[in-house]
Amino acid sequence: MTKQIITALLLVAGLAAFVTLGVWQLQRLAWKHGVLAEIEAQIAGEAVALPADPDPEADRYLPVEIAGTMEPDELHVLVSSRDYGAGFRIIAPFETRDGRRIMVDRGFVLNETKDAERQIGEMGLEGNLHWPDERDGFTPEDDPEGNWWYARDVEKMSDALGTEPVLVIARTETDPGIRVMPVTTEGIPNDHFEYAMTWFLMAVTWVGMTGFALWRIRRRNAGGTAPTRGV
């Protein structure tokens, strides 16, 4: 009888814990949808002048409008596009009309056009400030001499190009041969639905396992108390 009570209590406690965690993840999902909606609204907002001292937290995704000179030097960041395949992001130095040198992510080119000539000189463009976090323990080391980069590391790229550590991701065309890859929320993780389903699945599994154990205990107890019949 004691085993039955303990098993029943474990069943209820485990079920309550797993369901609570699943519901919490659904609440987190609703919260994340709100956050993403705010970010999307900010990304698509009206462009403003480039801040004097952009902050990586406060000004992330800020829409800006810049005018000046696109310079010829550029970095090639290896990337894979879902729509176009493997290629490179083109990161180029840009001198604004007030003399500041920043970086512009001009967009995506295929492997075969990596070294093609591109439009430079006077131009204006709109884009979004960004400080991508793309490097992890599996990211290869960059090869600056061969101009092969594997992550958009703003500090490292700005050192290589001699610019401020400021990156504008273009959302308007700077060259017909470059496909713009503007900032979106696609790369922001939102796995709360999957987490919720995992917890609910674990709840079902827990009920099945402990329910079976409870059935086995009751069956064993019933067999042990059954009267013995003579031959």
FIMIVO-922926 format. One record per residue (C-alpha): residue in one letter; x, y, z. Coordinates in steps of 0.2 Angstrom, whole numbers, padded with zeros to 4 digits, always signed. Example, Ala and Ser with C-alpha at 12.3 -4.5 7.8 and 13.67 -1.06 7.14 Angstrom:
! residues 2
A+0062-0022+0039 S+0068-0005+0036 
END
This chain:
! residues 231
M+0000+0000+0000 T+0014+0012+0004 K+0022+0009-0013 Q+0006+0013-0021 I+0004+0030-0012 I+0022+0035-0015 T+0020+0030-0034 A+0004+0040-0035 L+0012+0055-0027 L+0027+0054-0039 L+0015+0053-0053 V+0005+0069-0048 A+0021+0079-0043 G+0030+0075-0059 L+0015+0078-0070 A+0012+0095-0061 A+0031+0100-0063 F+0031+0095-0082 V+0015+0104-0086 T+0020+0119-0076 L+0037+0120-0086 G+0027+0118-0103 V+0015+0132-0098 W+0029+0143-0093 Q+0038+0140-0110 L+0021+0145-0119 Q+0021+0161-0109 R+0039+0164-0114 L+0034+0161-0132 A+0021+0175-0131 W+0034+0186-0123 K+0046+0182-0137 H+0033+0186-0150 G+0031+0203-0143 V+0050+0206-0142 L+0052+0201-0160 A+0037+0212-0166 E+0046+0227-0157 I+0062+0223-0166 E+0054+0221-0183 A+0045+0238-0180 Q+0062+0246-0175 I+0071+0238-0190 A+0058+0245-0203 G+0057+0262-0194 E+0061+0279-0202 A+0080+0281-0205 V+0089+0294-0194 A+0106+0302-0194 L+0121+0291-0189 P+0123+0294-0170 A+0139+0302-0164 D+0144+0287-0153 P+0133+0272-0157 D+0130+0260-0142 P+0130+0241-0146 E+0115+0239-0135 A+0104+0254-0136 D+0107+0257-0155 R+0106+0239-0161 Y+0095+0238-0177 L+0093+0257-0177 P+0089+0263-0195 V+0101+0276-0201 E+0104+0286-0217 I+0122+0289-0222 A+0130+0299-0237 G+0148+0299-0242 T+0161+0289-0251 M+0161+0270-0253 E+0180+0265-0253 P+0188+0251-0264 D+0195+0240-0250 E+0183+0226-0244 L+0182+0211-0233 H+0174+0194-0239 V+0164+0185-0225 L+0159+0167-0230 V+0140+0164-0229 S+0127+0153-0235 S+0111+0160-0242 R+0095+0149-0241 D+0090+0157-0258 Y+0106+0158-0267 G+0118+0146-0260 A+0136+0149-0254 G+0144+0166-0256 F+0151+0180-0247 R+0145+0196-0238 I+0155+0211-0244 I+0160+0222-0230 A+0168+0239-0236 P+0174+0255-0228 F+0163+0270-0230 E+0169+0288-0226 T+0154+0300-0222 R+0153+0318-0227 D+0158+0323-0210 G+0174+0313-0211 R+0170+0298-0201 R+0175+0281-0207 I+0163+0266-0204 M+0159+0250-0212 V+0145+0245-0223 D+0139+0227-0226 R+0134+0230-0244 G+0126+0212-0246 F+0129+0195-0254 V+0138+0190-0269 L+0141+0172-0276 N+0158+0164-0276 E+0161+0167-0294 T+0159+0186-0292 K+0168+0188-0276 D+0183+0197-0284 A+0172+0207-0297 E+0174+0226-0298 R+0160+0235-0289 Q+0153+0252-0289 I+0162+0264-0277 G+0163+0283-0274 E+0150+0295-0269 M+0133+0287-0264 G+0120+0287-0251 L+0111+0273-0243 E+0100+0267-0229 G+0103+0253-0217 N+0103+0247-0199 L+0116+0247-0186 H+0121+0230-0180 W+0134+0221-0170 P+0132+0203-0175 D+0136+0189-0163 E+0142+0175-0175 R+0157+0168-0168 D+0157+0152-0157 G+0168+0138-0152 F+0165+0130-0170 T+0169+0145-0180 P+0186+0143-0190 E+0199+0156-0187 D+0199+0170-0200 D+0212+0172-0214 P+0214+0190-0216 E+0229+0188-0228 G+0218+0177-0240 N+0203+0189-0236 W+0192+0174-0230 W+0182+0179-0215 Y+0170+0167-0206 A+0161+0179-0194 R+0156+0198-0194 D+0167+0203-0179 V+0164+0221-0179 E+0180+0225-0168 K+0191+0214-0178 M+0185+0220-0195 S+0186+0238-0190 D+0205+0235-0185 A+0208+0227-0202 L+0200+0241-0212 G+0205+0256-0200 T+0187+0262-0197 E+0177+0265-0182 P+0169+0249-0174 V+0152+0253-0182 L+0144+0242-0195 V+0129+0248-0206 I+0119+0233-0214 A+0113+0241-0231 R+0095+0239-0234 T+0096+0249-0251 E+0106+0244-0266 T+0124+0250-0267 D+0128+0240-0283 P+0117+0231-0295 G+0129+0215-0293 I+0126+0214-0275 R+0110+0207-0267 V+0106+0217-0251 M+0104+0206-0236 P+0096+0218-0224 V+0094+0215-0205 T+0079+0204-0200 T+0073+0194-0185 E+0076+0177-0193 G+0092+0174-0184 I+0085+0178-0167 P+0082+0161-0158 N+0064+0158-0154 D+0063+0140-0148 H+0050+0141-0134 F+0037+0132-0143 E+0049+0117-0146 Y+0054+0118-0127 A+0035+0118-0122 M+0031+0103-0133 T+0046+0094-0125 W+0040+0097-0108 F+0022+0091-0112 L+0029+0076-0120 M+0039+0072-0105 A+0023+0074-0095 V+0014+0061-0105 T+0029+0050-0104 W+0030+0052-0085 V+0011+0048-0084 G+0014+0032-0094 M+0029+0026-0085 T+0023+0030-0067 G+0005+0024-0072 F+0012+0007-0078 A+0023+0006-0062 L+0007+0009-0051 W-0003-0004-0061 R+0011-0017-0058 I+0012-0013-0040 R-0007-0015-0038 R-0007-0031-0048 R+0007-0038-0037 N-0002-0034-0022 A-0018-0041-0028 G-0009-0057-0032 G-0001-0058-0015 T-0017-0057-0005 A-0027-0069-0016 P-0033-0084-0006 T-0024-0101-0009 R-0034-0115-0016 G-0032-0133-0011 V-0028-0146-0024 
END
